[in-house]
């Protein structure tokens, strides 16, 4: 059983639509901790940095409230980095946190010819570079 799951969240409406599926998945593991992480690209302009940080925190807060509707408490964390994949993996591989699974959603699909799911996507890059197992929730746009 997993003890601590990391879920990278972007600030899109698509991500909000995935929350119920992710919350249902996590709610079946009552002893599991959940951490949501949003990645912010830094800017040399302090006002832009502030707006990006604020937007990420507001998004995480809204997602956290959605998780609570399913009885799941989630820790929230903002990571900074020029590359969202690298920043997410640095968070995932943080030795103090001890994550043992990454869960994320993807709208791209896998074909039989693909070596990796969602080739070229954020999910694919995470799968290729992470030493942690990755669970990809398939997402469907309305």
Secondary structure, DSSP 4 states (H G I P E B T S, - for coil): --SEEEEE--SSHHHHHHHHHHHHHHHT-TT-EEEEEEEE---SSHHHHHHHHHHHHHHHHHHHHHHHTTT---EEEEEE-SSHHHHHHHHHT-TTT---EEEEEES----TT-SSTTTTSHHHHHHHH-SS-EEEEE----
